[in-house]
Amino acid sequence: MNVSVVLFTSDLRLYDHPPLRAALDDARQVVPLFVRDPAVAAAGFAAPNRLAFLADCLRDLDAGLRARGGRLVVRSGDVVDEVCRVAAATDADVVHMAADASAYAHRREARLRRALEAAGRRLHVHDAVTTAVPPGEVTPAASDHFAVFTPYFRRWSGRRLRDTLGAPRTVGVPGDVGSEELPVRAELPALSPGLAPGGESEGRKRLAAWLRGGVNAYEDRHDDLAGDATSRLSPHLHFGTLSPVELVHRARQAGGPGADAFVRQLAWRDFHRQVLAARPDAATRDYRTRHDRWRSGRAARADVEAWREGRTGYPVIDAAMRQLLHEGWMHSRARLLTASFLTKTLYVDWRVGARHFLELLVDGDLANNQLNWQWVAGTGTDTRPNRVLNPIAQAKRHDPDGAYVRRWVPELAGLDAPLVHEPWKLRGPERAAYDAYPDPIVDLAEGLARFKRGRGHG
């Protein structure tokens, strides 16, 4: 075989990349191909923050390939059409790509397989590229997927992961394959001002720093809002600039309670993918319906707008939502609090919140985002569907000094804890000094009672 094609999707790296390794084993030359798919924009998933991070990733991938004698080929259009054109132009016998979990990915794979086979070519889909353990590899006796995380995690932990692969030393690419210009972050509008840079080089630097320092304290500090002690590797996992298999291996090599807790989070990511692969409609429909009568109308719309803009009157909620607006990212504990507030305290449909997150999150991942939202809303895999996170109690526990709130809600910068979490308790001139910050849009007890009524519990 002379030429193979590697279709990059959400696996934008050179290290530990089974499709690329297999393609290089198959043929003397490969075409590293990325197709900018208009269906992503048509479905509403082409968020500016992710497009900017993607631009960084593609440029970094191209630079890595050029350092090895190759280059990245970028096309725009229907993925199946573009892959078939490149395969025909280079007389490639095989196309290699990574498996993915969404319904769209499954349809794309099936269409591509049919089109290639009709032309006498083959599609080779590789597992364990975007996940550590492939969806469907770990299943209970009587079902096609695990619906509860703990038993899944026990089985997941017992699986032997494939070995990691090094980056190739050389990559030969046919010289006559045309490519579009690479996208540039600076040309994209409406980005979050604090958006992190993307690309495999950046991801590997962040991983090295995390393993040197942060992972040891992760179990104790991962919920510390002000400490910002999470890995911040989620965007790199979403775009595949880091391999989940490599992350599990390296965390286990580091060892200790922090590394164990980090591996557990990677397992949650795989858990959500196996749920979505088995139940594709969980991206838009309740996994377990509670027959909610979600609020709608003008009052609900005003509450949602206040939530989006970070002016609910609950400082920890507003701090989190403003962090999202500024960075295109949010602390994991803050995601739980803001989602609980919208779905349980304001009693607004989880899909409203999930859509807003996908509009801004640089790591906006369909499986993780939708199924985490459902978990918090009580329509997903949570075994305690009616739990409600109290934003005041949570703020005092996870931001005890108020540093996180003061960082993102400057109107309250002059207040110390615990008042910074409950500024409405100020009276007279003291409250007037902070009148730029709104009063709460809902009383917590009233919100809880409304939620119970809506769920049919009172």
C-alpha positions in Angstrom: 0.0 0.0 0.0 1.4 3.5 -0.9 -1.1 5.9 0.8 -3.5 5.8 3.7 -5.7 8.5 5.0 -6.0 9.5 8.7 -9.2 11.4 9.4 -8.7 13.5 12.6 -11.8 14.4 14.5 -11.7 15.0 18.3 -8.2 13.4 18.5 -5.9 16.3 17.5 -2.6 15.0 18.6 0.5 13.1 17.5 1.3 11.3 20.8 -0.6 8.1 21.5 -2.6 8.2 18.3 -3.5 4.6 17.2 -5.1 5.6 13.8 -2.0 7.5 12.8 0.3 4.7 13.9 -1.8 2.1 12.0 -1.8 4.3 8.9 2.0 4.7 9.0 2.3 0.9 9.4 0.0 0.4 6.3 1.6 2.7 3.9 4.7 4.7 2.9 2.7 7.9 2.9 -0.3 9.2 4.8 -2.7 12.1 4.4 -3.5 13.6 7.8 -6.9 15.1 7.1 -9.2 17.3 9.1 -12.6 18.3 7.6 -14.4 21.4 8.8 -18.0 20.1 8.9 -20.8 22.6 8.2 -23.2 20.2 10.0 -21.5 21.2 13.3 -22.5 24.8 12.8 -26.0 23.8 11.4 -26.6 21.9 14.7 -25.6 25.0 16.7 -22.4 23.5 18.1 -19.9 25.9 16.4 -19.4 28.0 19.5 -16.8 30.8 19.1 -14.7 29.7 22.1 -14.4 26.2 20.7 -13.7 27.3 17.2 -10.8 29.5 18.6 -9.4 26.6 20.6 -9.8 24.3 17.5 -7.9 26.8 15.4 -5.0 26.6 17.9 -5.2 22.8 17.9 -5.1 22.6 14.1 -2.1 25.0 13.8 -0.2 23.1 16.5 -1.0 19.7 14.9 0.2 21.1 11.5 3.4 22.4 13.1 4.0 19.0 14.7 3.5 17.2 11.4 5.8 19.7 9.6 8.5 19.1 12.1 8.3 15.4 11.1 8.3 16.1 7.3 4.5 16.2 6.8 1.6 18.6 7.0 -2.0 18.8 7.9 -4.6 18.8 5.1 -7.7 20.9 5.9 -10.9 20.7 3.9 -14.4 22.1 4.4 -17.6 20.4 3.5 -19.5 17.1 4.0 -17.0 14.8 5.8 -17.9 11.7 3.7 -17.6 13.6 0.4 -14.2 15.2 1.4 -12.7 12.0 2.7 -13.8 10.1 -0.4 -12.3 12.8 -2.7 -8.9 12.7 -0.9 -8.9 8.9 -0.9 -9.7 8.8 -4.7 -7.1 11.5 -5.5 -4.3 9.6 -3.7 -5.6 6.1 -4.5 -5.7 5.3 -0.8 -7.0 1.8 0.1 -7.7 2.5 3.8 -9.0 5.4 5.9 -8.3 5.3 9.6 -10.2 7.2 12.2 -11.2 7.1 15.9 -14.5 5.9 17.2 -16.8 8.3 18.9 -20.0 8.0 21.0 -22.6 10.5 19.6 -25.5 9.6 17.3 -24.1 11.9 14.7 -20.7 10.3 14.9 -22.3 6.8 14.4 -24.2 8.1 11.4 -21.1 9.7 9.9 -19.1 6.5 10.4 -21.8 4.3 8.7 -22.1 6.7 5.8 -18.3 6.8 5.3 -18.0 3.1 5.5 -20.7 2.6 2.8 -19.2 5.2 0.5 -15.6 3.8 0.8 -16.7 0.2 0.3 -18.6 1.2 -2.8 -15.4 2.5 -4.2 -13.4 -0.6 -3.1 -11.8 1.0 -0.1 -11.9 0.2 3.6 -12.6 2.2 6.8 -10.7 1.2 10.0 -12.3 2.6 13.1 -10.1 2.5 16.2 -11.4 2.2 19.8 -9.7 3.7 22.9 -8.6 6.9 21.2 -11.0 9.4 22.7 -11.8 7.2 25.7 -9.7 5.1 28.0 -12.2 2.2 27.9 -14.4 2.1 24.8 -18.2 2.4 25.2 -19.8 -1.1 25.2 -16.6 -2.9 26.3 -17.8 -2.9 30.0 -21.5 -3.9 30.3 -23.6 -5.5 33.1 -25.2 -8.9 32.5 -28.7 -7.7 31.6 -28.1 -4.4 29.8 -26.1 -2.8 27.1 -24.7 -0.1 29.4 -24.3 0.7 33.1 -26.8 3.2 34.4 -25.0 3.7 37.8 -21.5 4.9 38.0 -20.1 2.9 41.0 -20.6 -0.6 39.6 -19.3 0.7 36.2 -16.2 2.2 37.9 -15.4 -1.2 39.6 -15.5 -3.0 36.2 -13.8 -0.1 34.4 -10.9 -0.2 36.9 -10.4 -3.8 36.3 -9.9 -3.5 32.5 -6.3 -3.6 31.2 -5.8 -0.5 29.1 -3.8 -0.7 25.8 -0.2 0.5 26.0 0.5 4.1 25.0 2.2 4.9 21.7 4.9 7.5 21.1 4.7 10.2 18.5 5.9 9.2 15.0 9.4 10.4 14.1 8.6 11.0 10.4 5.3 11.5 8.5 5.5 11.4 4.7 2.6 13.2 3.0 1.9 13.3 -0.7 2.8 16.7 -2.1 -0.1 17.1 -4.5 -3.0 17.0 -2.0 -4.6 20.4 -1.8 -5.4 22.1 1.5 -7.2 25.1 2.7 -5.5 27.7 4.9 -5.5 26.9 8.5 -8.0 28.9 10.7 -6.7 31.7 12.9 -8.0 32.4 16.4 -7.6 36.2 15.9 -10.1 36.2 13.1 -12.9 34.9 15.3 -15.3 37.3 17.0 -17.0 37.3 20.4 -14.5 35.2 22.3 -14.3 35.0 26.1 -11.4 37.4 27.0 -9.7 34.9 29.3 -9.9 31.9 26.9 -7.0 29.5 27.3 -4.7 28.6 24.4 -5.2 25.3 22.7 -3.1 22.7 21.0 -1.1 19.5 21.9 2.0 21.4 22.9 0.0 23.5 25.4 -1.8 20.4 26.6 1.4 18.5 27.2 2.9 21.4 29.2 -0.2 21.6 31.3 -0.2 17.9 31.9 3.5 17.9 32.9 2.8 20.7 35.4 -0.2 18.9 36.8 1.7 15.7 37.4 4.6 17.6 39.0 2.4 19.4 41.5 -1.4 19.6 41.4 -2.4 15.9 41.2 -1.0 15.1 44.7 -3.4 17.5 46.4 -6.3 16.8 44.0 -8.4 14.7 46.4 -8.2 17.3 49.2 -8.5 20.4 47.0 -10.6 19.6 43.9 -13.7 21.4 45.4 -11.7 24.5 46.5 -13.3 27.2 44.3 -10.7 29.9 45.0 -7.8 27.5 44.9 -8.4 26.6 41.3 -6.9 23.2 42.1 -8.4 21.1 39.2 -6.3 20.0 36.3 -8.0 22.2 33.6 -7.3 19.5 31.2 -10.9 19.1 30.1 -10.5 21.2 26.9 -7.6 19.1 25.9 -9.6 15.9 26.5 -12.5 17.3 24.5 -10.3 18.1 21.5 -8.1 15.1 22.0 -4.9 17.0 22.2 -4.2 14.6 25.2 -5.0 10.9 25.3 -7.3 9.7 28.0 -5.3 6.3 28.0 -2.1 8.2 28.6 -3.6 10.2 31.4 -4.9 7.2 33.2 -1.5 5.4 32.9 0.5 8.4 34.0 -1.8 9.2 37.0 -1.6 5.6 38.1 2.2 5.8 37.8 2.1 8.9 40.0 0.0 7.1 42.5 -1.6 8.3 45.7 -5.1 9.5 46.7 -5.0 12.5 44.5 -4.1 10.5 41.4 -6.8 7.9 42.3 -9.4 10.7 42.5 -8.3 12.1 39.2 -8.6 8.7 37.5 -12.1 8.4 38.9 -13.0 11.7 37.1 -11.6 10.2 33.8 -13.8 7.2 34.4 -16.8 9.5 34.8 -16.0 10.8 31.3 -16.0 7.3 29.9 -19.2 6.5 31.9 -21.1 9.3 30.2 -19.9 8.2 26.8 -21.1 4.6 27.3 -24.5 6.0 28.4 -24.7 8.3 25.3 -23.6 5.5 23.0 -26.3 3.3 24.2 -29.0 6.0 24.6 -28.2 8.6 21.9 -31.5 10.5 22.6 -30.2 11.3 26.1 -28.5 14.3 24.5 -31.9 16.0 24.2 -34.4 13.9 26.2 -34.7 12.9 29.8 -32.8 9.7 30.5 -35.3 9.0 33.3 -38.3 11.3 33.1 -39.6 12.8 36.4 -42.6 14.3 34.5 -41.4 17.8 35.4 -43.6 20.8 34.8 -40.7 23.1 34.1 -41.4 26.8 34.4 -41.7 28.9 31.3 -43.1 32.3 30.4 -41.9 35.8 31.1 -41.0 35.3 34.8 -38.9 32.2 34.0 -37.2 34.0 31.1 -36.2 36.9 33.3 -34.7 34.5 35.9 -32.8 32.7 33.2 -31.4 35.9 31.9 -30.3 36.9 35.4 -28.7 33.5 35.8 -26.8 33.8 32.4 -25.5 37.2 33.2 -24.4 36.4 36.8 -26.9 38.7 38.6 -29.1 36.3 40.6 -28.2 37.9 43.9 -26.5 34.7 45.1 -22.8 35.6 45.0 -21.3 32.1 44.4 -23.7 31.5 41.5 -23.0 34.8 40.0 -19.2 34.4 40.4 -19.4 31.1 38.6 -21.5 32.4 35.7 -19.2 35.4 35.3 -16.2 33.0 35.3 -17.9 31.1 32.4 -18.4 34.4 30.5 -14.8 35.5 31.0 -12.9 32.2 30.5 -15.2 29.9 28.6 -14.6 27.5 31.4 -16.0 26.9 34.9 -14.8 25.1 38.0 -16.3 21.6 38.3 -17.9 22.3 41.7 -19.3 25.6 40.3 -20.9 23.7 37.4 -22.8 21.6 39.9 -24.0 24.6 41.9 -25.1 26.7 38.9 -26.9 23.7 37.4 -28.7 22.9 40.6 -29.7 26.5 41.0 -31.2 26.7 37.6 -33.0 23.3 37.6 -34.0 22.9 41.2 -34.1 26.4 42.7 -35.5 28.3 39.6 -37.1 25.1 38.3 -36.1 25.7 34.7 -35.6 22.9 32.1 -32.1 21.5 32.2 -31.9 21.8 28.4 -31.9 25.6 28.7 -28.8 25.5 30.9 -27.1 22.8 28.9 -27.5 24.9 25.7 -26.0 28.0 27.4 -23.0 26.0 28.6 -22.5 24.6 25.1 -22.5 28.2 23.8 -19.6 29.2 26.0 -17.6 26.2 27.3 -14.4 25.5 25.5 -14.7 21.9 26.8 -18.4 21.8 25.8 -18.7 18.1 25.3 -22.0 16.6 24.3 -21.8 13.5 26.5 -20.3 15.2 29.6 -22.4 18.3 29.4 -25.8 16.9 28.7 -25.5 14.0 31.1 -24.0 16.0 33.9 -26.9 18.5 33.5 -29.3 15.6 33.7 -27.5 14.2 36.7 -27.9 17.5 38.5 -31.5 18.0 37.3 -32.4 14.5 38.6 -33.5 13.2 35.2 -30.2 11.3 34.6 -28.2 8.7 36.4 -28.2 10.2 39.9 -29.6 7.8 42.4 -30.8 10.8 44.5 -32.8 12.7 41.9 -34.3 15.2 44.3 -31.2 16.4 45.9 -30.8 20.2 46.0 -27.5 22.0 46.5 -27.9 25.0 48.8 -25.8 27.8 47.3 -25.1 29.5 50.6 -24.1 26.3 52.4 -22.0 25.3 49.5 -20.3 28.7 49.2 -19.3 28.7 52.9 -18.0 25.1 52.5 -16.1 25.5 49.2 -15.2 29.2 49.3 -14.9 29.8 53.1 -12.9 33.0 52.8 -14.9 34.4 49.9 -11.9 34.8 47.7 -13.7 33.2 44.7 -16.7 35.5 45.0 -14.5 38.6 45.4 -12.5 37.6 42.3 -15.5 37.4 40.0 -18.0 39.8 41.7 -16.0 43.0 42.2 -19.1 44.8 43.5 -18.6 42.8 46.7 -14.8 43.1 46.9 -15.0 45.1 50.1 -16.9 42.3 52.0 -15.3 39.6 54.1 -16.8 36.1 54.6 -19.4 35.2 55.6 -21.2 38.4 54.6 -19.8 38.2 51.1 -21.9 35.2 50.6 -25.1 36.8 52.0 -24.8 40.5 51.3 -28.6 41.0 51.7 -28.1 40.7 55.4 -26.5 44.1 55.4 -28.8 46.9 56.6 -29.2 50.6 55.9 -26.1 52.5 54.8 -24.0 49.3 54.7 -26.4 47.7 52.2 -26.5 50.9 50.2 -22.8 50.8 49.8 -23.2 47.6 47.9 -26.4 48.5 46.0 -24.7 47.8 42.6 -25.2 44.1 43.5 -28.8 42.9 43.2 -31.0 41.3 45.9 -31.7 37.5 45.4 -34.2 36.8 42.6 -35.8 34.0 44.6 -36.0 32.9 48.2 -34.3 29.5 48.6 -37.2 28.1 50.7 -39.8 29.3 48.2 -37.7 27.8 45.3 -37.5 24.5 47.1 -41.2 24.4 47.8 -41.9 25.2 44.1 -39.5 22.4 43.0 -41.3 19.9 45.3 -44.6 20.9 43.9 -43.4 20.6 40.3 -42.0 17.2 41.0 -45.2 16.2 42.6 -43.9 16.0 46.2 -46.1 18.6 47.8 
